[in-house]
Amino acid sequence: MKLQTQRFIDRWLGQLLCGVVSVWVRWTQRTPPALPQQANNILVILLSEMGSIVLAGPMFAELRRKYPQAQIHILQLKKNQEVSKLLQLTQAENMHSLDDSSGLSLLRDIVRVSLAMRKLPLEAVVDCELFSRISALLSFSTGAQVRVGFTPHTQEGLYRGSFINHAIPYNPYQHISKQFLSLVDALNSAGSAPRNKSAAIRSMPQDTELSVHFSGTELAQYQSQLYADHPATAQRDLVLLYAGGGILPERAWPAAHYARVAQGLCQAGYAVGLIGLKDDAQLARDLQAQTNSPACIDLTGYTRSIRELLMLFHAARLLITNDGGPGHFATLTPIHTMVFFGPETGRLYGPLGTRNKVLESGIACSPCLSAYNHRLTFCDGDNQCLKRIAPDPVLADALTFLQRAPQAVATA
């Protein structure tokens, strides 16, 4: 199903259904129930991009600490499940999915998951989506008595009902990982946070609390295969560039800027690997032509899974990337990253940890994508916030790091 179609249905039909459910809940449930400390089943709804799963790492760790006996269930879009399985966020049987390839398959899976959750039974649901009506309705259809999620409070145009009975206000000034932790705090609160000011004081999480184990043998074998497939990587330290914009092309730093950086890195004696999906292959070929160096290699489609991508990160020293999944996945490995932000901001969605540098221009209209506009920018593709980040200072920063930091060693 097309994204615009999903947004249309969510906006119009979603608001109507949320209104109906809100009236029903108002007449049947007077007092918000509290979650018992011995909760047995908690569902987390996380339908967003795969990178958000990494940013939610501290939230999952806190859930396990506060409710060690509870079975954590996760509901995601089917296409985003690979990361959760790789990170082993919960048992395989507790991972549930929605197929959004068509309206019929989505409706079928909503009914299937809702019935499965009611049979558990489910005590609580944590809705991590910002202002999606379908996730709010899902939190009700699962039968959970404690429903945690974000509320727009008094903001107009973002109506998603009033049946999220442990709601907290979305805060556009706090990093999303910190806000996810607030959802955990709200599970045993006395009510919604706009009326309950006793929320916990939390500092910004410094670590994802997630890991993927690789044996030394596995990493060595992968590196040997990389050397065999691309001999330039055996002779030079590897720097990875992700120039694609994914589903939001306006998040991409200009290709010409990437070409200038790639050219400078190759001239300085480094190998440059252009990563991405198979759809990014033409972009990679264009960058190779502009770079005009055999040390610039096309790695688009080279990694067949997120696990292989992480092994590639282990074999490289630096990743320069647009805002998106690769920058967040890199935090699970020893690699250092430089991440471009503009339409969105690193203050809200920057990678966790200390091995990354956020690059922003500071132009007045940045950031322009938010939870309030469905990530629809007003710049019509002319993303000046990124175009104004000049390539030469980025190249200088990359070379300074590479020359100062010791050579990366693949570790388990």
C-alpha angles and dihedrals in degrees: 000000000000117000093236090052090052091050092049093051092043092051102047108022091031094057092048093051092045089054092051093048091047092056091049093050092046091058098041106034117047103167124041107243121235123234112246116235089236095058112162104196130029123175124208116200110205111160099157132102120311092253090065089065090065091048088052092056095102090050093055090047091052092048090055092048095049097039106027094162095051125102107233113216123192127204116197142151109277092241092058099050098093094083095049091051092048092050091044091225089170141346116301092244090057094057112098128184144198121213107216096178089109138007092247095052091047093051091047092052093046090057092044095050093043092053091046092052092049090054093056090047106239118217100188142009127202111205107201095180115107108222104343113139094201092059091048091051090047090055088058097041092056089067095236112155094206111059118183124188148118123294127200087215103193099352113123124231097025100088115159100157133264100263096099091102098189098043128163126195116255107244114208090194098060128076111258093238089060091048091051087056088053089059089060090050090052093059093083098027122123092245144313117345096234086068098030114064096181095097117147121262108239134180123221109279111246098195137042091225085218130115142174116210120225124176118230089243093053093051093045092051092049092049091050090052090049090052091049094048095043112023093188089072091059092057101040138038109260126240118186125214125194106193099165123106098210115203090343108054091180088072091067123106108228115281091228089058091051089050091053092050092046091050092050093048092050091049089051091057103264131125114235120210118197107210132190143100124306087265088065093057095100090050089051092051091050091051091048090053092050093045092048095196131121087219090069106084134185111238097164108135090006094116111063097194142017088258091059090047089056090050089052089053088054089056095052134068103213139019121202108191149159119247107286146083100318093061091054096042088052090065087069090064136050094257120117119231141204110200127192118220129179117122085043127027133241088220088073104024107019119136115268123243136043101278097083140075122207116217117203132159098213094225112168097246093052125136100035102158115081146149088268100060103039089246092293109145125209095214095085092223095309094116099184090168088072100029090061092060097095118221099225096064089047090051091048091051091048093050092046091054094044093049094046102041121074118251112277117251120205109243135179 
